[in-house]
């Protein structure tokens, strides 16, 4: 069967975009049939019936393709094979989940998982889905894991194990440099002007580890002489006389020829390039675009390349004597036999890993780990994935894998020093400031006289003095009526910058597609200062169980604020402590839910005239606005003040952030934190007793801002705290919190990102809370094929499939009064359209072209 190099997702999208050429009723029926077959396939235990369902779905796809003139031969057979693999794994995971049970303490029965596969257009789309929480598990190699961790803070769940028996390693392989023994290569300098072979551009063993290590050692130099050529390509080009590094993006990209001139084919990561790391899917799918690393060695073996960057086990034993390892610069030995890779290598690389969302709860992680490890021990799993005979194309997992091992950690913690090798490559990727026109405006939007005055004197003036010549930005201030006006003006291009909290980032991202520029760093204790902890503060003499506060009082930083509303309400509803309430067709359901639980009274400033607003303002001291002058109980310190001044009894709780005592100048003595798993902890133990780790406030700009503009703005904001006037106004506990958060330490630049990518899985917590009141009093708009209950997920064929699992979905999304309402709200919260394939233009968390699995608890 012939292969079309366009990903299968594009075929689906092409079909849908050209749907007008065939009757919509017929189209919708076919799409629905395909969805049903793959959803039911996820639950099918009979292998023959499973094959029948796959066959029906594929035939339906062929019919859709036929309407637009696409042929069956254009279909990606690898994608179909991956879909089959993923479906075949479903009953194995169900068996493992049942066997894993006597649940561990961290994973009670309510947090057990069900699994299915969901689509992603490619690896990047799947990573976005993981970051957003619309999918929950996928496998990545080190390079992709590094990029994803930098962008969204994904967590490690498990690692593949390679090797044999008890010596199988779950945490590493070795990046090696192989040369011909007969060539007389004795040092790295001997390779100057020679030809290099790589497993692929920006692949782990073949690019990130060797190029990163050689940059660190000074063998390669990043000159940045060409503003359009990626600097790592420029560094390789400057040392080697030619290269083959398949898969560099964009055939017309400057520098491609420099690392493709030694390739035997099209320099792509598919079968058209013999020197690629073979064995991979023709379409880079979410879960494992697996490689067996033979392509780069083939280049060396053919006499085209003089060095092959690959990993151990690549050189066949029968020819091993003809080759040598070239050790890392600075090593004791310069060369070593092929089998001495443990002492002669460029880097020890962590194994490919299974990752999950940034905010998956520990109990869910423990349950997923138990299920995956149990599954990897089953003969049926081994028959599906272990060895070339079972999985020659490396679908979903590497064919060399012999098992899975639990490995809960941050990506940086798991990868160790190899994380820095990835960073060395990333650090060559600076966007030139020269792309920012002279005099470009950087107008900060203010909403009050106090903000505007402070912006003019303490922000714009010092920033202009520091950066006006070097970075060419002209900082200014514009006062508008409110944040809504600011966002309208930003979308029109008349203002450029504003600081928002997480809830506001979520709200405005829905309408305006903003980019996150910098994060406010307010403490050095929390993940490089770019996140903070949402905590529940009570008096030391107060009860230790959240359930005991039913009928008590609550103090919130504000209605639908991050630490004070979204995180605690989401957590308490998800845990079942706070029952969902929907008694009014007019009042927002999250407001009703909180008012019913804290029936003694609440203060959540800022409901802005919503029906039912008085129900969450009864405990306030002023006008229940988010103005600290007219409502003393607003914001972080206000929530703590609300608690401290309430002397009726001890059943009062303040939802705020972890550093409120320092920023408010209040002693933590006499207070404690309530822990979501039960019990309490001292107010200083917020790292282990908190409701959530959430994104800090962020400075945002328009979605239309260019990379160069974003980089210039980041540099200016990063340098700002070194100015005395700026520091006096904004830095430290004495700062008043106008424009920027109190207790500010720094403004940390971040990779320019969408709100969804920046916020990670917490984005969907916001969406879920917001969805509590969506469609209040109605149940229309179902879409027809929603899942079947709390822990059910539909199997969907996208267009090239990869694995992700469904971790029992946040309980907020369970509280729907009908299956039709479940489907409607889940679609809203996850950003999916009702039609399973993505709408024209692709948007949102990707759908199609990769299989992702998701797990709900």
N, C-alpha and C positions, 0 to 999 in steps of 0.2 A: 504494500500500500504506500503510495507516494506521500511525502510529508510536506505540508505547507508550513513555512517558518513563522507565520503569524500565530500568536498564541490563540488557543481555542476560545478564550474569552472574547477576543476581537471578532471571531465569527459570530458568537452569540450577539454581541453588541451590533454587529453589522446587520444581523437578521432583524433585531428590534428597531434599529434606526430606519430600516427600509420596510417596516411592517405594513406600510400603506399599499404595498403591491399585492397583498393577499388579504382576504377577509379577516377582520379583527376577531370575529367569533371563533373561527378556525384556529387562529394563532393562539388566542387565550386558552382554548381547549388543549392544545398541544403543550403549551407551557405548563398548564396545570397538571397534565398527565405526567410530564417529566418530574415535576416537583413531587408528586405523590409517589411515583415509583422509587425515587431515591430516599424519600422520607421513610417509606415503609421498608425499604431495603436495609435501613439502619437497624431495624428491629427483627429482620429475618434471620432465622436460625438454620433453615434448610438450605444447603448449598445449591441445590438445583433450582429452588425457587428464587434464591438470590441471583443466580445467573440469568434467570428469566426476567427478573425485574431490571437488571442492568441492560439486557437486550432490548426490552421495551423502551427504556429511556433513551438508549442510543438510537433506536429507530425513530423515535420522536424527534430527536435532534436532527437526524438526517432529513426528515420531512421539513423541518423548519429551514434547514439549509437549502433544500431544493427550491423553496419559494423564492429565494434570491439568487438562484443560479449557482450556488456553491455545491461542489461535488462531495460525495462520500469520501473520495480519495484525499480531500482537503482536511479531513478530520485528524486531529492529533491522537494517534493510537496510544502514545505514552500516557496521555491524560486519561483515556478510558481505562488503561491498565491501572493507573493510580487510583481512580475511582473504585475500581474493583477491589484493589488491595485494602483501601480504607473501609469499604463495606464489609469485607471479609474479616477485618480486625474487630468490628463492633461486637459480635457475640463473644469473642475472646476477652475483650475488656469487661463485658458484663459478667462473664464467668469469674474473672479475676476480682472484680469488685465484690462479688458475693463471697469469694474465698478469703478476701482480705479482711472481711468483717470480723469480729469482735473489734470494733473500731478503737483506734488508739485514743488516748485521752484528749489529744488535740483535735480529734476529728470525730465528734459524736455522730450518732446515726443520722441526725438531721442534716449532716453535712456530707453524706455519701454522694457519690457522683454518678451521673449517667453521661454517655459519650455519643457524639456523632461528628460528622464531618461537614464543614461549611466552606464555601469557595472564597478564593482570593485571586486577584488578577496575576500577581507575581509575588516574589518574596517581599518586596517593599510594601505591597498592599497588605500582605498577611501580617507583617510587623506592625503596620498601622492599626490593623484590627486588634492585635494583641495589646498594643498600647492603649487602645480605646476601650478594651474590655468586650468587644463584640465577638471575639474569639479568645480562647483561653490557653491553648497549648500549641506549640509548634517546635520543630527542631531547627537549629541553626549551627553553622560552623562558627569558628571564633571571630572571623572578620565581621560577619553579619551581626553576631551577638554584641561585639564592641560598639558598632554603629547604633544598634538599637538601644543599648544601655546608655550611651551618651545622650540619645535623643529622648528616651522615655523612662529609663530606670527599670527595665524588665528584671524579673527574678529568675534564678535557676531553680529548676525542679528536679531534674535527673540528668545523668550523663550516660552516654553509650559506653559499653565496656568492650575492649578489644583484647585479643590474646587467647590464651588457653587455660582452662582449669582455674586453680586458685591464684595463678599469676596474672590473670586477666586484669588489665588496668582500666579504671573508669575515668581517669582524669588526664591522660596525656598521650600524645605521640610526639615525634621529633621531626622538626623541619631540618632537612639536610641538603647539602650541596654535593652533587656527584660529578666527578670528572673522570676522564679516561686515564688509566695508569700510564699508557704509552705516550701521552702528550707531554709529560714532564712538568705539569703544573705543580708548583711548590708553594705558591703564595697567592693572595688575592691580587696583588699587583700584576702577577703573570696573566690574569684574566682581562686586564685592561685592553680594550679594543677587540676582545673576543665576542662570541655569540652566546647569549643566555637563553635557556628554555624554562618556562614557568608553567605551573598547572593552570593558571589563568590570571588575568588582571584583577588585582585586589582579592585573590583567594588566599587562604591562610598560609598553608605550608609553602606555596609557590610564589607569593608576593609579599604579603604583610610581614611575615617573619623574616625572610632574608633581606628584603629591601629596608625594612625598619631597623634590623640589626646592623646592616651596613651603613645606614645613615647615622645611627647612634655611634658607630665606631669611627666615622669620618672617612670610610672607604668611598662612599658615595656622597656627593655634595648637592644640596638643593639650592640652585643658583637663582631660581625665579626670574630668569631673563626673558621669558616669553609669557605674557600675561594671559594668553589663551590656552596654553598647553598645561595640563595638570603637572604640578611640580614634581611628583614622584616619577612620572614618565620622563620628565626632563632630566632628573637625576640619573635614572637608569640609562637613558640615551647618552648622557655625558660620559659614562664610564665604559659601557659595552659598545661593541661595534655593530651590534644587531641583536634582535631579540624575537622570541615568539611568546607572547603573553595573551592567549585568546580571550576574547570577550570584552575588550575595551568598548565602552558605550559610544555609539554613533560613528558610523563609517567615515564621516567627514570631519570628525573632531581632530583638531590640531594635535599632532603627536602620535596619532594612531599608527602611522607607517613606521615610526621609530621603534615600536614594540611588536610589529606584525611582519617585518620584512623577512624574518626567518621562518615564518609559518608556511606549511605546505598547502593550506587551503584558504578559506575565507576569514581566518582569524576570529571565528565565532566559537561560542561554547556549545557546539552541537556537532553532529556527525559530518558536517562539511569541513571540519578542521581536524585532521588526523592527530595533530599535536596538542589537542586539548586534553584535559584530564578526563579520560574516557569513562564511560559507564554512567554518565549523568543523563537526566531527562533532557530531551530536546528543548523543553520549555522550563525555565527556572521557576519551579513551583514552591509554594510556601514551605512545605515541610522538608524535604531534604532534596536539594539539588546536589546529589551525591556524586563523588568522584573517586576513581581508583588510582589517580595520580600517574598513570602509565604514559600519558601523552607527552609530558615534558621529557621523560626518560627516552621515549622513542625518538625524539628530536636529537638527543645525544647519541643514541645508538645508531642513528642513520648518518652520523657524521656531520649533521647540519649545525648542531649546537656544541659548544665547548664545555658548558656546565649546565646541569639540570637541577633545578630547585624543586624538591618533591619531599616525600616522607619515607621513613623506613619501611621495608617490605616491598618496595617498588622494583628494585633490581632483582631479576630472577637469579636464584642460587647458582644455576649452571653457568652464568657469565659473570658472577660477582667478582672473580679474580681479575677481571679485565678493568675493573673500576675502583676508584678510591673515594673516600670522603674528604672534602676540604673543610677543615675545622673553622670555627668562628674566629674572627680577628682577635688577637690577644690570648688565644688558647696556648697551653703548654706545648701541644703537638700541632703541627701544621696539617698533617695528613693522617689518615687512619684507614684500616680495612673497612669494608662495607658493613660488617656486622658489629662494629664498635660505635654505633650511633648514639649510645647512651652517654658517651664521654666526648664524642666529636659531632656536634650539631650546632645549628644556628639558634635554635630555640626549642624549649620544651613546651609543647602546645596542648592546652586542654582538649579533651575529646569533644566531639560534637555534643551539643546539649539540648535538652528539652527546656524551653523557657515558658514563663507565664506572665500574666499582667502585673504591673507594678504594685497593685494593692490587693492581690488575692490574699484572703485571710489565712493565717497559719493552719487552721483546722482543715481548710480546703486543700492546701498544699500537702499536708500530711496524708489526706485521703487519696489525692492523686498519686503521690509517691507510692503509697501502698499498693494501689491498683496497677501502676505501671511495672513496678518490680515484680509483683505477683504474676502479671501477664507474661513478663519476659522469661519466667521459669516454666511456662506451660509448653508442652510439645507442639501444640497447634500454633503458637506464636513463633516458635523456632522454625517450624515447617514453612511459615509464611515469609520470614524475614532473614534467617541466618544462612549465609553462604550464597555463592553465585548461582547454585542450582535453584535456590528458592527465590532469590531477589537480585538477579544479575544487573538490573538497571538501577539498583539502589533506590527503590521507591519507598518513600516515607522514612526509612532508616537505611544506614549504610549496610551493605551486604556483609561486610567484615565484622559487624557487631555480633557479640556473643551474649549480650545481656544489657540490662539497664540497672543503674545504681542511683539511689536517692542522693541528691546533692544540693540541698537548700542553701542558697547563698546569693549575695549580689554577684553580678557578672565580674566585677573587678576582683572581689574576694576569691571567686572560683578560678579566674584566669591567672592571678598572680602577676609576675613580671612580664608575661607575654602581653598583658593589657597595654603596657607601655610601648611595646613594639607597634601595636596598632596605632597608638597615639602619635608615634613618630611620623607615620604616614599622614595621619589626619592633620598634623601640624604644618605640613607642607601646603595645605589647601587654602591658604588665605586668599580672600577676594580683594583685589587691589582697590585702594581708596580712589585711584584715578578715575573710577567709573562714576564718582559723585561730582556733579557739576559744581563749579565755584559758586558760592552764595546759596547753596541749597538750604531751604528753610527746615527748621526743626521746631515747630510751634507746639508748645505744651498747652493742653486745654485745661482751663480752670472753671470752677462753677460758683465760687463765692468771692467776695471782695478780699477776704483774708487770704484765700488761696492765690488770688491774682497778685496781690502785693508781695507775697512771699516768693512767687514764681519769678517776678521781675527782679527783685533784689538779691535773692539767694540762689536762684537756679540759672536763669538765663544769663545774668551778668557774669558770674564766675565761669560758666561753661564757655561763653564767647571769648573770654580772656584767655582761656586755656587752649582752645582748639580751633579758633577761627582761621589761623593761618595753615595749620597742618592738615586738618580734615575738612576745611572749607564749609562747615555747617554754620548756619546763623540761627541761634536759638532765640525764640520769642515766646510770648504768652498771649493767649486769646481767651477772654472770659465769655462763657455762654451760660444759659440758664440752668442746665443740669447735664448729667452724663448722657442721657438720650440725645440731647442736642450735640454733645461732643462727638458721639459716634456717627451721627448723620453728617456732621462737618468733616470728620475724618474720612468717611467713605467718599465725600465730594472732593477731598484733597485740600481743604482749607485749614485743617489742623493736622498734626502729625503724631503726637504722642500723648498718652495719658496712662496713669497707673490704676490698675483694677485688682480687686480680690478675685479668688477663684470662681465664686458664684457669678460675679459680673463678667469675667472672661467667658464663662459658659453662656450666659444670657446673650451677650453681644456677638459672640461667635456665630450664633444661630442666624443672625440677621446680616452681619457685615463681613464675615470671613477674615477677621483680624489675624495678624502675626504677633507672636510673642518675641520681644527683643531682649529683655533682661529680667532677671529675677531679683527681688529684694532679699538680701541676706541680712537677717536680723539676729542670728546667733551662730556661733561656730560649732555648736554641738550636733547640728542636724544635717547630715548628708551634704556636706560642702555648703551649707547655708541656703540651699535652694528649696527646702521644704520645711514645714513646721508641724508640730503635733497638735491635734485637736484634743482637748482634755475636758474631763468633767470634774469640777472642783466642788467639794463640800466641806463642812466643818469637821474637825477631827472627831467630834462626838456623834456625828451623823451615822445613819445605817450604811452598811457596806454593800448592799444589794440594790441594783437599779429598780427592781420590782417593788421595793418598799417605798419608792417615791411616788407611786400611783396615788393621786389625791393630794400630792404636795405641790410645791411651787417650782418654777423654772425661770432662770435668767439667761437670756441669749444675747449675743453680740448684736444681732439684728435679724430681722425676718429674711430668710434665704441668703444669709451670709454663710461663709464656708465653715469656719470652726464652730460658729454659734448655732447653725441650723442644719445645713445639708449633711454634715458628717454625723452629728449626734442623732438627728431624726432618722437618717438612713440606717445607722447602726442599730438603733433601738427597734425600729420596725423590722429590720432584717433578722434580728435575733428572736423576734416574737414577743419581746417584753412589752412593746407599745403596740396595741392592736390598731389596725387600720379602721378608720371611721369615715363613712360617707353618708351623712344624714341630710345634707342640704344640697340642693341643686345649684346654689349660688356661691357658697363659701368654698374656698380652696380646700381640698381634702387633706393636704398636709397640715393646714391650720386647724381643721376640725380634729384631726388625729392627736395633735399636741395638746389642744385645749381639753380634750376628753381625758387624756392621761394625767396631765397636771391640772386637775380640776380646781386646785386651791388657788391658781392664778399664775400667769406668766407675764414676762416682759420680753417681747421680741420686737424691738423698735423698727419702724419703717414699713409697715404693711400698706401704706399709701392708699387708704380709702377702700381696700378690698372688703367685700361683704364678709362679715365675721371677724373683722380686724380687732374689734374690742375684746374678743375672747383671748387674744394673746397680748393685750395691753393692760390688763387689770392690775398687774404687779409693777407697772412703770411709775416713775416719780414725776415725769414731766409730760410732754405732749406725744410721747411714743414715736417721735421722729428719729432719724439717724443723724441728728445734730446734737453734739455733746453739750452745747450751751443750753438748749431747750429741753433735752432729755439726758440727764446725767447718767442713766443706766445704759446708754448706747455704747457700742464698740467693746473692745477687749476689757479695758479697765472698768468700763461701766457695768459689764456683766458681773465682775468681781465685787464692785461696789453694791450692786443689787443684792448679792448674797450677804455681804458683810452687814448691811443695814436691815436685813430681814431678821427680826428677833422673835418671830412667832413660835417656831419650833425648829428642829434640826432637819426637817424634810424639805429642804430647799437646795437647789443645785444650780451651779453656774457653768455654762458651756462656753469655753473661751480657748485661748491657746496657751502653750506650755510656759512661755516666758512672761506671762502677764504680771507676775509678782515683781520681776526686775523692772519692767517698763513702767509699772504703776507706782513703783517705790513702796511696795507693801511687803512686809515680812511674811514668808510662807508658814511661819509657826502658827499652829492652830488650825491648819487646813490639811486636807489630804485629797488624793485623786481616787475616783472610782474606776476600777478596771473592768473592761467589757466581759472578761471571762469569769468575773466574780471577785469579790474581795476589794481591798484598797491598797494604796501605797502612799508613801510620803510625797508631798508636792514636788519634790526634786527628782522623783523617779519616773518622769514622764516618758523616757525612752522605752520603758518596758510596760508602762500602764497608760495607754492612751486610746482614744477612739479611732484615730486614723492619722497617718502621715499624709499630709496634703500639700499641694503646690503652694508656695508662698505667693504673695502679691507680685504682680508682674507689670512691667512697662510694655505697652503694646503699641503697634502702629498699623497702618493700612495694609491690607493684603496686597496692594499694588506696589508697595515699597520694594525697590530693587535690592539684591544681595549686597551691593556695595554701600548703599545708603544705610542698610541695617548694620553692617559692620562698622561704618563710621560712627553711627549713633551709639553702638555698644561701646566703642573705644572711648568716646567722650564721657558716657555715663560711668564707665569703669574708673576713669581717672578722676571723676568729680570729687570723691571724698578726700582727696589729697589737698583740695583747696580749702583754706581756712574758713572762708565765708560760707561755703557750702556745708562743710563739716559742722560748723556752729549751728546751722539751721536745721540740719537733717540727721546728723550722726549721733548715736548714743542715747542713753535713757532719758536725757533731759529734753530731747526733741519732742515737739508737740503733736506729731502725727499728721500735720497738714501737708498735703500733696503726696508724701511718702510715709511709710509706716514708722511708728515710734520704735526706738531701739535699733535703727538702721545701722548696719556695719558696712555694707558695700552693695553695689549694684552689679551683679554677676552676669556677664554676657552668656547667652545661650545660643546654640545653633538655631537660626531662624526657624520657627515651627508654627504650625497651626495650633489652635487652642486644644484640639483633640490630642495631638501628639504631645504637647507640653503637659497636659493634665493627666495623660495616661488613663488608667482605669477609673480614676475619680470622676472623669468626665461623665461616665455613665451613672455614677451615684447621683450627680446633679440631675441628669436626665430622668432618672427613675423617680426622684422626689418631685421634680416638676410634673412628671406624668401622673402622679397621684390624683391631681385635680383635672387632668385632661379628660374630656368626655364625661364629666360628672353628671350622673343621672341618665346616661344613655349607654347603649352597648352596640352602636352601629359601626359600620366600617370594618368588619372583620377580615375580609379577604379570604375566608373560606378554609384555609388549611393550617390553622395554628396548631401548635403541638398539643399533646394530650396530657396536660397536667404539669405539676410543679417541676418535675425533673425530666422532661422529655424534650428532645431537640431533633429537628427535622434534618435528614440527610439531603443535601442539595448538590447536584453536579454543577460546577461552575464551568471552567473551561480548561484548566489544567489543574489537577487536584493535588492538595497536600494535606497533612493532618493538623488538626487543632482539636482540642476536646472541649466539651461543654461542661464546665464546672458548675454544679447546681446553681442556677441563676440567682442573682441577688434577690432576696426575699421580697424586696420592694416591688419587683415585677410579678410576683405571684398574686398579689392582692387585687385580683380582677374579678368582677362579678359574673363573667361568662367567658368561655373559651374565645369567643369573637373579640371580646374586650382585651383579653390577654394578648391576642395576636396584634391587635391595633396598637396597644401601648408598647409592646416589645418592639414592634417596628419603629415606633417613634423614638424610644430610648436608644435603640441601636443604630438609628440613622438609616435603616433599610427601607426601600420602597416595598409596596405590597407585592409587586411582581418580583419573582425571585431573582431574575437577572438584573444587573444594574441598569439604571436609566441612561439614556444617551448623555455622554459627558463624563460618566464614570463616577463622580463625586464620592464622598463619604467613605466608609471603611472598606472599600474594595469589595467586590463580590464576583467571584469567578476567577478562573485561572489559577488555582492552587487549592489544596484542600486544607482547611483549617478545622481543628476540632475545638469544641467548646464544652465547658462543664459548669453546671449550675448548682449552687447550694443555697 
